[in-house]
Amino acid sequence: MHYRALAASLSCLLLVGCVDAPLESDGVGSGDPGEPPEPIALTQRTATFRTQLTGHYLVAEDGGGGAVNANRTTAEDWETFTILDPNDGALDSGDLILLRVNNGRYVQALDGGGSTVNAASPNQLEWEMFRIVKRTGGGAIQDGDLVGLQTLVSGRWVSALEGGGGAVDAHGAALDTWETFRIGLAPPPWRLVWADEFNGAGIDESKWSWEVQRPGWVNHELQNYTSRWENARVEDGDLLIEARRDWFQGHEYSSARLKTQGKASWRYGRIEARIKNPGGWGTWPAFWMMPDDFGRGWPACGEIDIMENVGYDQDRIHATTHAAAYNWQSTEQRTASTVVGGVTTDYHVYALEWRPERIDMFVDGVRYYTSLNPYRGDDWWPFDKDFYIILNLAVGGDWGGARGVDPNIWPRQMRVDWVRVYQQ
């Protein structure tokens, strides 16, 4: 698409109340130049630009409406820009972008380049469009990369005079030292890719399957995992996992364990669930993940425990990541816990944020656990592969029954309001 067509399309998408803008023919194809612009998806990223030489940040004075200079040593509101990228995907070297500032104005190179740069434009047209380019190499632009901003019209580069500390213009003839900035990229926003709100008449078998296992299958637990309605059902907008002392099939306790294995799995993302735990001595509810690839066996295959709770310490929530080098059988266990009041009387949101370099765990938006990738291999970090979700309520076992099982409290319910998966 000709740059004027692209600019017109961007303008039409971003300006409230805009009408179709005419396109100039670029001499390619036989389309009517009066047709409306093609729809263009916009990816937004929050970014800062720090000069390579002096470490000063680009700043839109007063948050926009005036000059752009490079005289700040810290990045706050005026130093934060929103990149609008019409390429609908990763921010790549060579992409055409717009830079929006806090008051909604746009950075522009006056006369299309060769003059000063300000943040006073209400438009998204030619002077406001820049090509973002990596200093070396190509491909996706990552947080911390060295980049330059080239004006679309004249090909001049945005330049921090003297390498930073003063004015900014668009005079640069090449991507040299004054024209080089270290980009600080905030993570892209999370987008919902999968969810179960449990609003239907029953458990959605396109999303979940039942693990059917006898007592003692793992961790010396006492429950018989079944696929019965009595042990797992949808009721009043919740998934109910119910542990019972009912001697089903000759076993004292029954319960359920649901999983997305074979139906959905993910590599990285934000995975969260809103849960009310059962409480009571002998209960052991969990919201966790296991890998599709179990070839190396446990714990080398990896395990991610987003929420575990044992009934004898019912207001304490635990999060753990297991690997060959870090597991409950090892002195190098990676785990954390936090006390959350009312985990058995109210719902709380338990969440995982999982990236290639780290795993964070949250309760009600408060982070209390971080596991960093040590980049030493699969024994230390087996989390660069697809994992599926598990929800279960165990009875007794090595941990849940460490202080005994009260035989007089059953049935007990783990209630799940929803499960949601986001990716970036």
KAKA-V82563 format. One record per residue. N is the residue number from 1. RES is the residue in one small letter. OMEGA is omega in radians with two decimals (none if undefined). D_LAST is the distance of its C-alpha to the last C-alpha in Angstrom with 2 decimals. Layout:
# KAKA-V82563
n->[N/N]
res->[RES/RES]
omega->[OMEGA/OMEGA]
d_last->[D_LAST/D_LAST]
This chain:
# KAKA-V82563
n->[1/2/3/4/5/6/7/8/9/10/11/12/13/14/15/16/17/18/19/20/21/22/23/24/25/26/27/28/29/30/31/32/33/34/35/36/37/38/39/40/41/42/43/44/45/46/47/48/49/50/51/52/53/54/55/56/57/58/59/60/61/62/63/64/65/66/67/68/69/70/71/72/73/74/75/76/77/78/79/80/81/82/83/84/85/86/87/88/89/90/91/92/93/94/95/96/97/98/99/100/101/102/103/104/105/106/107/108/109/110/111/112/113/114/115/116/117/118/119/120/121/122/123/124/125/126/127/128/129/130/131/132/133/134/135/136/137/138/139/140/141/142/143/144/145/146/147/148/149/150/151/152/153/154/155/156/157/158/159/160/161/162/163/164/165/166/167/168/169/170/171/172/173/174/175/176/177/178/179/180/181/182/183/184/185/186/187/188/189/190/191/192/193/194/195/196/197/198/199/200/201/202/203/204/205/206/207/208/209/210/211/212/213/214/215/216/217/218/219/220/221/222/223/224/225/226/227/228/229/230/231/232/233/234/235/236/237/238/239/240/241/242/243/244/245/246/247/248/249/250/251/252/253/254/255/256/257/258/259/260/261/262/263/264/265/266/267/268/269/270/271/272/273/274/275/276/277/278/279/280/281/282/283/284/285/286/287/288/289/290/291/292/293/294/295/296/297/298/299/300/301/302/303/304/305/306/307/308/309/310/311/312/313/314/315/316/317/318/319/320/321/322/323/324/325/326/327/328/329/330/331/332/333/334/335/336/337/338/339/340/341/342/343/344/345/346/347/348/349/350/351/352/353/354/355/356/357/358/359/360/361/362/363/364/365/366/367/368/369/370/371/372/373/374/375/376/377/378/379/380/381/382/383/384/385/386/387/388/389/390/391/392/393/394/395/396/397/398/399/400/401/402/403/404/405/406/407/408/409/410/411/412/413/414/415/416/417/418/419/420/421/422/423/424]
res->[m/h/y/r/a/l/a/a/s/l/s/c/l/l/l/v/g/c/v/d/a/p/l/e/s/d/g/v/g/s/g/d/p/g/e/p/p/e/p/i/a/l/t/q/r/t/a/t/f/r/t/q/l/t/g/h/y/l/v/a/e/d/g/g/g/g/a/v/n/a/n/r/t/t/a/e/d/w/e/t/f/t/i/l/d/p/n/d/g/a/l/d/s/g/d/l/i/l/l/r/v/n/n/g/r/y/v/q/a/l/d/g/g/g/s/t/v/n/a/a/s/p/n/q/l/e/w/e/m/f/r/i/v/k/r/t/g/g/g/a/i/q/d/g/d/l/v/g/l/q/t/l/v/s/g/r/w/v/s/a/l/e/g/g/g/g/a/v/d/a/h/g/a/a/l/d/t/w/e/t/f/r/i/g/l/a/p/p/p/w/r/l/v/w/a/d/e/f/n/g/a/g/i/d/e/s/k/w/s/w/e/v/q/r/p/g/w/v/n/h/e/l/q/n/y/t/s/r/w/e/n/a/r/v/e/d/g/d/l/l/i/e/a/r/r/d/w/f/q/g/h/e/y/s/s/a/r/l/k/t/q/g/k/a/s/w/r/y/g/r/i/e/a/r/i/k/n/p/g/g/w/g/t/w/p/a/f/w/m/m/p/d/d/f/g/r/g/w/p/a/c/g/e/i/d/i/m/e/n/v/g/y/d/q/d/r/i/h/a/t/t/h/a/a/a/y/n/w/q/s/t/e/q/r/t/a/s/t/v/v/g/g/v/t/t/d/y/h/v/y/a/l/e/w/r/p/e/r/i/d/m/f/v/d/g/v/r/y/y/t/s/l/n/p/y/r/g/d/d/w/w/p/f/d/k/d/f/y/i/i/l/n/l/a/v/g/g/d/w/g/g/a/r/g/v/d/p/n/i/w/p/r/q/m/r/v/d/w/v/r/v/y/q/q]
omega->[3.06/-3.03/3.12/3.09/3.11/3.13/3.14/3.13/3.10/3.14/-3.10/-3.13/-2.96/-3.10/3.11/3.07/-3.12/3.05/-3.11/3.14/3.11/3.13/2.98/3.08/3.08/3.09/-3.12/3.10/-3.06/-3.10/3.09/-3.12/3.09/3.13/3.08/-3.11/3.06/3.07/-3.11/3.08/-3.09/3.02/-3.12/3.07/3.06/-3.01/2.92/3.12/-3.08/-3.10/-3.12/-3.00/-3.00/-3.13/3.09/-3.11/2.91/-3.11/2.98/-3.05/-3.14/3.13/3.14/-3.14/-3.12/-3.03/2.90/3.06/-3.08/-3.04/-3.13/3.11/3.06/-3.12/3.08/-3.02/-3.05/-3.10/-3.10/-3.11/2.99/3.07/3.03/-3.03/-3.09/-3.03/2.99/3.12/3.13/3.02/-3.04/3.04/-3.11/3.12/2.96/-3.07/2.91/3.09/-3.14/-3.12/-2.95/-3.08/3.11/3.09/-3.07/3.04/3.12/3.00/-3.06/-3.08/3.11/-3.13/-3.10/-3.09/-3.07/3.10/3.05/3.13/-3.02/-2.99/3.00/-3.00/3.04/-3.06/-2.97/-3.08/-3.06/-3.08/-3.12/3.00/3.14/-2.99/3.04/-3.13/3.09/3.09/3.14/3.11/-3.07/3.08/-3.10/3.04/3.13/3.13/3.02/-3.04/2.97/3.13/-3.08/3.13/-3.09/-2.97/-3.02/-3.10/3.09/-3.07/3.03/-3.00/3.01/-3.03/-3.08/3.13/3.12/3.14/-3.11/-3.02/3.07/3.05/3.11/-3.11/-2.96/3.14/-3.12/3.09/-3.09/-2.99/-3.14/-3.09/-3.06/-3.13/3.03/-3.06/3.00/-3.04/2.98/3.10/3.08/-3.11/3.06/3.03/-3.10/-3.13/-3.12/3.10/2.89/-3.12/3.11/3.13/-3.12/-3.12/-3.12/3.13/-3.10/-3.06/2.99/-3.12/-2.99/2.93/-3.09/2.96/3.14/-3.06/3.13/3.09/3.11/-3.12/3.06/2.96/-3.14/-3.14/-2.99/-2.99/2.94/3.14/-3.08/3.03/-3.09/3.02/-3.11/-3.08/3.11/-3.11/3.02/-3.08/3.11/3.09/3.11/2.83/3.09/2.96/-2.97/3.02/-3.04/2.98/-2.96/3.06/3.13/-3.11/3.09/-3.14/-2.98/-3.06/3.03/3.10/-3.12/3.07/-3.13/-3.09/3.08/-3.10/-3.13/-3.12/3.10/3.03/-2.99/2.99/-3.10/3.10/3.02/-3.13/-3.04/3.08/3.07/-2.91/2.89/-3.05/-3.00/-3.03/3.13/-3.09/-3.13/3.10/-3.13/3.10/-3.13/3.03/-2.93/-3.05/3.05/-3.07/2.99/-3.12/-3.13/-2.99/-3.11/-3.11/-3.14/0.09/-3.05/-3.14/-3.10/3.07/3.13/3.12/-3.11/3.11/2.92/-3.10/3.05/-2.94/3.14/3.07/-2.78/3.11/3.12/3.14/-3.10/3.02/-3.05/2.90/-3.12/3.05/3.12/-3.11/-3.09/3.11/-3.01/3.08/-3.03/3.05/-3.13/-3.14/3.05/-3.08/3.07/3.09/3.09/3.12/-3.13/-3.12/3.00/-3.13/3.12/-3.12/-3.13/3.11/3.04/-3.13/3.11/-2.97/3.03/2.90/-2.92/3.12/-3.12/-3.04/-3.05/2.99/3.09/3.09/-3.04/2.88/3.13/3.07/-3.14/3.13/3.11/-3.11/3.05/3.03/-3.10/3.07/-3.14/3.13/3.11/3.11/-3.01/3.13/-3.12/-3.05/3.13/-2.96/3.07/3.14/-3.04/3.08/3.08/-3.04/3.04/2.98/3.14/3.04/3.12/3.08/3.12/-3.12/-3.04/-3.13/-3.10/3.14/-3.07/3.10/3.08/3.13/3.11/-3.09/-2.98/-3.02/-2.92/0.11/3.07/-3.05/2.88/-3.07/-3.11/-3.12/3.10/2.99/-3.10/3.13/3.13/2.98/-3.09/none]
d_last->[27.31/29.69/28.21/30.22/28.71/25.19/26.19/27.83/24.87/22.63/25.43/25.82/22.21/22.08/25.63/26.75/29.77/29.66/31.69/31.22/31.89/34.27/33.17/35.25/36.06/34.84/37.50/35.18/35.54/37.69/35.49/37.10/36.11/36.44/33.60/30.62/27.65/24.98/21.91/19.07/15.41/14.21/11.03/11.62/11.22/13.66/15.97/19.40/21.96/24.55/27.68/28.30/31.98/32.37/29.01/29.30/26.42/26.41/27.29/27.85/31.09/31.26/27.58/28.55/31.67/33.39/33.25/30.41/31.59/30.58/32.58/30.27/29.84/27.08/23.87/24.00/23.54/25.55/23.84/20.31/19.28/16.62/15.85/15.94/15.08/16.56/15.31/12.33/10.07/10.01/12.54/15.51/19.00/21.24/18.93/20.78/19.35/20.68/20.76/21.12/22.77/23.21/25.99/24.25/26.33/25.29/26.28/28.99/31.33/34.73/36.57/33.51/34.05/37.05/37.23/35.52/31.92/31.32/28.79/31.11/30.03/29.24/28.44/25.79/28.25/29.59/30.31/26.89/25.00/24.23/23.14/20.94/22.24/21.85/25.20/25.31/23.64/21.05/17.63/14.27/14.89/13.74/14.50/18.31/19.23/22.48/22.30/24.71/24.73/27.21/28.75/28.56/32.20/34.20/31.98/32.78/30.41/29.46/31.66/32.09/35.89/37.38/33.91/32.96/34.80/35.90/35.38/32.78/33.83/32.91/35.90/34.41/35.76/33.49/30.37/32.52/32.33/32.60/29.87/27.33/24.64/22.19/18.82/16.94/13.27/11.45/7.85/5.75/5.95/4.83/6.06/8.88/9.49/12.73/15.33/19.03/20.88/24.21/26.02/27.91/31.34/30.30/27.70/25.50/26.54/23.92/21.40/23.72/26.71/29.35/30.36/34.17/35.89/39.17/39.73/39.44/36.74/34.65/35.50/38.91/37.43/39.93/38.08/38.49/35.09/35.82/34.34/36.68/36.03/37.74/35.04/31.85/31.61/29.91/31.96/31.57/27.82/27.24/27.02/30.13/30.63/34.28/36.32/40.02/43.32/44.85/46.24/44.46/45.70/47.77/44.93/45.05/41.40/38.80/35.10/31.87/28.77/25.99/23.21/20.61/21.94/22.58/20.71/17.01/15.28/11.94/11.08/8.75/6.84/8.73/11.91/14.63/18.10/20.93/24.07/27.74/29.45/33.00/34.95/38.31/39.69/38.54/35.16/32.05/28.88/25.54/21.85/20.57/19.11/20.92/20.15/21.12/23.15/25.96/28.18/28.84/29.62/28.85/27.91/27.11/24.55/22.52/21.94/19.52/21.35/19.30/22.52/26.11/29.22/32.91/35.43/37.98/35.52/33.70/32.09/30.39/26.85/25.87/22.72/23.15/21.71/24.33/25.03/28.32/28.84/27.61/28.79/31.16/34.08/33.45/34.35/30.97/29.05/25.68/25.65/25.81/27.09/27.43/29.90/28.68/31.53/31.90/29.53/32.17/33.14/29.87/26.24/23.58/19.80/18.91/15.35/13.64/10.74/10.65/9.84/12.28/14.49/14.74/14.67/15.34/17.07/17.87/20.57/20.43/17.89/20.10/18.98/21.90/20.84/19.16/19.53/19.11/19.04/22.61/22.13/25.38/24.52/23.76/26.40/24.52/20.88/20.58/16.90/15.48/16.03/15.41/16.51/17.72/18.50/22.09/23.94/27.58/30.64/33.03/36.64/38.27/37.48/37.49/35.42/35.56/39.32/40.13/42.29/43.44/42.61/44.24/45.81/46.42/42.97/41.74/39.92/36.72/33.43/29.78/28.21/24.53/23.57/20.11/17.30/13.66/10.52/6.99/3.79/0.00]
